[in-house]
């Protein structure tokens, strides 16, 4: 089966081993170590690591379309935000009469804006199963419609990148409007519980961290299953020689559309896991700058590797956490400089550097090299 094939790969086994080992270590240090110990992992750190894993899943989704399909998407933040809003709407419906205004049906921001009834597109979000379906369906449907129109028209290269950026910018402007019914510029916040579990407790935060790690593992395996299958080989062919692939009889637009939709749904799952951990979702997640930043993560880690995207996402966001406290005004300049340096000196990213060193280590030494040494 295509989904079990990656589990036999050494690289996948190593990635999953490191990931699950990290989950176990963080859990053990959080639960077993005393709070005054230097090894104790606080709830704040657990939540921060969970956020990093959400970003890592988003980076894997971007790497799937950029690294293996050749589509530089500058709009994946839109799919991430749609998944987040779907989860946020469910969490808002769970508040009920515990809100500031005590309305059992309308969220607080709707009461404040004098809404008289719940909009039709909020119906059903009081049920977890419906909300979880919408986490996949909302970004997947948008990607399906957008991709069908773009790929059928054979829009490629920088033009497609600009269109994806315009898409997320248009959604950001729309969600900023109060009359859209999504909380305007304040977004959705003040969440209470998820599936009956209090979001403010340490146990729930740890559970979300573990759930995010498992989702990252599943997303990685799904992506590896795609890229190692026949579909993945055709995707690489579309990336390297689209006209020749089309000439050979492959329906290039169908391959592009399928991979693009899968990538969008993974981004939606990342957004859905992100929201209960950070406690808010607002239109800033649609920002084109955020989507460009995701591309930087993938470029730094190494595209067309998947695990490189995870490395890049975690390293950049850890650096962001550290340096925004040290030099908040200069962080974006540091990020831009880092991207330039990686492009010039590490065109294949950190993963490419690791692969090059491993290849050099595995190559046998020739007699001429031994004599020179």
N, C-alpha and C positions, 0 to 999 in steps of 0.2 A: 504494500500500500504506500502511496506517495507520502503520507503523513508520518509513517514509521521509518522511512528511509533515512531522514536526517539523524535519527537516534543512533544509527550505526556509524555515524561520522565521528572521528576523533575530536574535531573542532567543536561540534555540538555537545558532545559528552563533556569536554573540558569546560565549555561555557556554562552548561547547566550545573556542573559540579561546583564551579566557583560561585555561581549565583545562589544555589541552595545552601552552600557552606556559609556564605555571608548572611543569609536569612537566619540560619540556625545560631550563628555566633551572636548576631545582634539581639535575637530573642533571648538567648541565654544570659547575655550581659545585662539585659534590661530586667529580667525576672529574678535572676539568682544573685546578682551582686548588690551589696548594700549601697544606699544612695551616696554615702560619703566616700565611696571607693573611687579611685581614679579610672577604673575600668567600667564604671557604671554608665550605661547608655540611657539618657533621660528620655522622657516622652517627647520632648521637643525635638531631640535628635532623631528619634524614630519617625516622627512626622516629616522631618526634613528629608530623611533618606527615602521615605515613601514618595515624596514629591520628585526626587531625583529619578526614581524608578519609573514614575509616570512619564517624565521627560524622555527617559531612555526608550520606552515603548513608542512614543511619538517619533523619536529619531529613527527607530527601526522601520517604522511605516514610511518615512520619507526616503530612507535608503533603498527600500524596495522599489520605489518608482524612479528614483534618480540614479541609483547605482546599477540597477539591472534592466531598467526600461529606457533610461536616458531622458526622462522627463524631469526637468528642474522645476518642481512645484514650489512656488512662493506663496501658496495659499492654504497649506495644510493646517495652519492655525485655525482656519474656519471650521474644519472637520473636528478638530480638538475642542473648540468652543461649543459646537453644536452638541457633541456628546456630553460636555459639561453642563450645558443648559438643560438637557433632557434629565440628567441626574438632579440638577438643582430644582427643577420643577417638581419632581417627586418629593424631594426633601422639604420643599415649601408646603406641599399639600399635607405632609405628615405633622406640621406644626399645629394645625387645627385651631382651636380656641386658646392655645397657649401663647399666641402672639400678643403684641402690645395692645391692639384694639379688641382682641378677644373674639374676632369673627371666626366661626367654625369652618367657613368655606373660602372666603377671600383672603389672600395674603395681605400683610400689613400695607405694602406699597399700593395695592389696589384700593384699599379702604381710604388711605391718605389722599389718593387721586380721585376719590368719589366714584369709583366704578360700582355699578349696581349689581352686576352679575359676572360670573366667571366666564371668560372667553371660551369658545368652543374648542380651541386647540389646547386648552388646559384640561379638558375632560379626559379621564382615564389615568391621569398621572397620580391619582391616589392609590393606584395598584402597582406593586413593585414589578410584576411580570410585564405589564404594559410599558412602564418606564424603561426597563432593561431592553425591551425590544426596540424602543425608540432610540436608545443609545446607539444601536447599530443601524437602524433604519433611516434616521434623519441624515447623518453624514453620508450613508451609502446611497440614498436616493438623490441627494444633491450631486454627489460624484457621478452617479449614473447619468443624470440629465446633462450636466456640464460636460462630462467626458464624451457622451454620445455626440453632442453638437460639435465639440472641438475636434475630436478624432475623425469624425465623418468628414469634416471640412479640411482635414489634413493640416491643421494648425500645429506647427512644431517649433522647436528651438526657443529663441528669446521671445517670440511672439506669444507662445503658449505660457511662458513664465509670467509675462506682463499681464495676460488675461487672468491667470490664477491670482495674481496680486490684486488686480482690480476687483475680483470676486470677493475676496476677504475684506477689502476696504469698503465695498458697498454694503456688506453685511454688518460691518462695524458701525457704519453711519445709521443703518436701519435700527439696530438694537439700541443705539443711544436714544432713540425717540421714545418718550413715555407712552405714547399711544399704541406702541407695538405690544405692550402688555408683558414685558420682560424685565421690568424694574428700571429702565432707563440707564443712566450712567452709573447709578448705584448697584445695579445688577440684583442678584439674588443672594441673600445671606441670612444670618441668624438661624442656622439649621439646628435642630434639636436631636433627632435620632435617625438611624438608618436600620430598617428591618427590625425595629424595636430596641435596638442597642443605642445607648446614649453616646453621642459622638464626642462628648467631653471627657469620657473615662479613658484611662490608660489602656485598658483591655481592648476597647474598640479601636483605638489608634494603632495598637500593635496588630490587631486583626486586619485592618486596612493595609498596613505595611506588608503583611504576609500575602494578602490577596493580590496586591500590586505586583509583588515578586512572582507569584504564580502566573498572573496574567502576562507578565513579560516573558516568562519561560514558554508559555503556550504561543504567544505571538511570534517569538523567535523561531520556534519549531515549525509553525505554519509557514512563515516566510522562507525558511530553509527548505521546506517541502516543496514550495512553489519553484524556487530558483534551481533546485536539483532535478526537477521533473522536465519532461519534454516542453511543457509550457515555459519553464524558465529558460531553456535553451533558445526557444523561439523569441522570448523577450530580449535576450542578449543580442540575438541576430537583428531584431528591430532597432535596438540601440546603436549597433555598429554599422548596419547597412539596411536601412528601412526599405529603400527602393528595390534592392536586390531580393529582400525577403518577400516583398509584395509580388515581385516578378515570379518567384518560385511557387506562388499560389496560396500563400498564407493570408488570412484575413487579419492584417496587422491591426486594424482598428478594434477588432474584437479582443485580441490579446491585450492591447493597451487598456481597453475599457475594463476588462476583468481585473487586471492587476491594480489599476487605479482605484476601483471600488473597494477591493480588499484592503488596500492601504488606507483609504478614508475611514473604513469601519474600524481598523486598528487604532487610528488616531482618535476616533470617537470613544473607544473603550478607555484610552489613556486619559481623555478629558473627564470621563465619568468617574474614574478612580481618583482623579486630581481634586475634584470639587469637595467631597466630604473631608478630605485631609487638610485643605487650606481654609475651608469654611466660607468660601465666597466664589462667585462667578460673575464677571461683568464684561462689558463689551471690549475692554482692553485686550482680552484674549484673542480677539479678531484682528488685532493690530498687525499690519504687514511687517512691521519691525520684528515682531515675535516670530513670524514665519521665516524671515530671513535669518534670524538667530538660530533657528532649528537647522537650517542648511549649514551654518557655520559649525554646529556640533558635528554633523555628519562629515563635513570636509576635514575637520580636525582629527576625528577618529579614524577616518578612512572609509570612503564609500565603496559599495559593492563587496562588503564583507559582513554586514549586519552587526557583528560583534564590535566592529570599529565604531559604529554609530552609538552603541551603548557606552563605550569608553569615552567618546567625545562628549556625549550629553552629561555624563556624571562629572567629568573633569571640569568642563566649562562652568557648569552650575555650582560646583563646589568653589571654584575660583570666584564666581560671581558673589557667592555668599560671603567669602572672606574679604574680597577687595571692595565690595560696596560699603563695607563698614570702615575700611581704611581710607579709600579715595572714591567716594560715591560719585563725584562729578566727572572723574576721569575714567570710570569703568568702561564706558562704551568705546572710548578711544583705545583702551587696552585690548578690548575684544576685536576691534577692527585691525589693530596692529598684529594681533595673534593670527588672524585669518590671513593677512598678507604674508607673514613669515611662514606659515604652514604651506601656503600655495607655492611659495618660491623654493623653500628648502625641503619640504615634505609633501610633494604633490600627491602621494598616496596615503598621507595621514600617518597616524601612529601605528595603525594596523599594518600599513605597508612597510614601515620601518621594522616592526617586529618580524614580518614575513621575510624581509631581505636578510636580516641577521640570522634567522633560522636556516634560510637557504644557504647562506655562506658557511654556516657551521656544519651543515649536512654534506656539502660538496667535498669529495675526496681531494687531498692535496697531491698535486702532480710532482714528479721528481724535480722538475725545473724550479717549482716554488720552494721545495725543500732545500735545494742547493742555494737558492737566493737567501733563504732564511738562515 
